Amino acid sequence: MVPDLKKILAISSAIIVVVIGAYFITNTGINGSADADNPEQMALGKRLYAEYCASCHGANLEGQKNWRQPLPEGGLPALPHDQSGHTWHHHDKLLFDYTQRGGQVIAPKGFKSNMLGFGKNFEGSLSDGDIWVILAFIKSSWPVIFKHGRPGLISKRTGVKTIWFSLFTGDNLKPVSDSQF
């Protein structure tokens, strides 16, 4: 009888761990994506964005003035996260890593980033789930064509990877080289 009880306790414990894990994965954004269509993620993300991000990137995602002009001490001002910036052209995983680890950790050689790492494992105070919901809030402000992946394709003529996006002047779409960003 005792071995059966141990088996039952082990199976019950495993089921509880799986259920709790599934709850946190589906309800906190830890699943590795920023769901811009999830109202719970967006609401929590909006609150966390206001607390941790707005002081640099603006309360309305507008970024700092002259964000494309280098600062005297190097690096760039905080860029906008709305459609006027270029955050939308990066995939979720890169945005997550940049926020979690800090820009300088993943920046190309020779580029100075002033973006701090906010992940708990990188001396910050945000959990992975917090970062994902902030990204969900940011993505929720983008036009639909940007929200749901930024599809890439290879130009047959030039061999350059391009992304398609609206020029915000109607429905006209134009290919733009990744190197322009």
Secondary structure, 3 states (H helix, E strand, C coil): CHHHHHHHHHHHHHHHHHHHHHHHHHHHCCCCCCCCCCHHHHHHHHHHHHHHCHHHHCCCCCCCCCCCCCCCCCCCCCCCCCCCCCHHHCCHHHHHHHHHHCHHHHCCCCCCCCCCCCEHHHCCCECHHHHHHHHHHHHHCCCHHHHCCCCEEECCCCCCEEEEEECCCCCCEEEEEHHHC
